[in-house]
Amino acid sequence: MKEQQNIEKLLFLNTLRRGLWFFGISSWSFGIIDRSIAALADGFLSAIDIVQLFTASFFFVSWLFLKPNSKLNL
C-alpha cells in the first residue's frame, strides 16, 4: 500500500514538473513575441530593444535546458 502511494506521489510530481515546464515555454514564447512586436512597432530597433530581445531569448533557451526527465526514479 505504501509503495503504491509513493508511486502515485512520484507520478503526480513528474506531471506537475512537466506541466510547469510547458507553461514556462508558452510564457517565454509569448514574451519574446511581445518584445519583438514592441521593438518593431516604431520601424527601427534601438539598443534597448535589442538588449531586451537577447535577454528574453537567453532566458528562453535557459528554460529549455531545464527540461525535466521523463523517466521516474522509483
DAURWO-V860389 format. One line per field, one symbol per residue. ss: DSSP state (@ for helix, = for strand, . for the rest). phi: phi as a letter, one per 40 degrees, with the letter a starting at -180 (. if undefined). Layout:
ss->???
phi->???
This chain:
ss->.@@@@@@@@@@@@@@@@@@@@@@@@@@@@@@@@@@@@@@@......@@@@@@@@@@@@@@@@@@@.........
phi->.ccccccccccccccccccccccccccccccccccccccccchaccccccccccccccccccccccdccccccc
